[in-house]
């Protein structure tokens, strides 16, 4: 075992290479985005389910909603506490965007931070963007 | 390294420990089940129009010229965000006009009367009772609802166009290009489509769900009737009883739900 020095040096170099991406990004991670609620959403107090649940499961909720609306023609969502909601992402006052009026500050901020690009907006339209764009 | 009892036991002990860790790690790695099981309910709106089998009767006697058809086609195009592409191959059609010999290929006589020869006919998805497009679709993106409407779920469409090959009426169009730039005025109350999906008439399922009749029916000034074909007292059944009607390509056995009074 006369190669101890070489082995230890080699190990240190190897470990440095492996953790180099983490070292490189150390300290310059972007801060978690702040979500801005619209006045209407603030006034409502709660989304269709609890805030905690919506944070984690809104994608599953939307998936269930689209199947219910498109495939079964059922458009009313009665939540666990018995309150009824119109199931729609982007159309009209009684839709997700009807309450969360600022898509850029509500949806996009987090999605960009988490580097997810949901394809909702390939077809669904944000009334606000439509007015600005065209 | 002597191969004795002591080293063997050491190795065996460490191995046993290693094998034992896997289940423990799996236990920690598995996600916790949702803390609260939600029990939401899904229901139709109270204003939704009910039917067992939606059907349409088009009174071709009331459409005398192309000008009569235009408002009907226009209202559909505008509320459903249907793009207008200059290129004929990229055309998107939900409801459009067709001449007699193309619409009714089964009834192609050598000599037909002048009126039928020049009359423009409205054609759209026939919402067949036996829809070949539904059988062809590999993802069940197109499906037949319980009320007889053959619908597209654009979320699921992968753009394979099998349904277009299967439809004998040419009722389906493919978005070869991004439709958005080709939409003149976007209706915010209906989504657009994206490049790479097939689309077609949906019998205004979104309007029926809130208690409104299809837009083309409203714009036709009484020339198009809409109702429940399974209800003998419905307007459509009364019209079909009182008048002679035809359907497109009946010999194929698709059983269209769109009837034409000639």
Interface residues (C-beta under 8 A of the other chain):
Chain A: X49 X53 X57 X66 X68 X70 X71 X72 X73 X74 X75 X76 X77 X78 X79 X80 X87 X90 X91 X92 X119 X122 X123 X124 X125 X127 X130 X134
Chain B: X34 X36 X38 X39 X40 X41 X42 X43 X44 X45 X48 X143 X145 X147 X151 X153 X154 X155 X186 X188 X189 X190 X191 X192 X193 X194 X205 X209
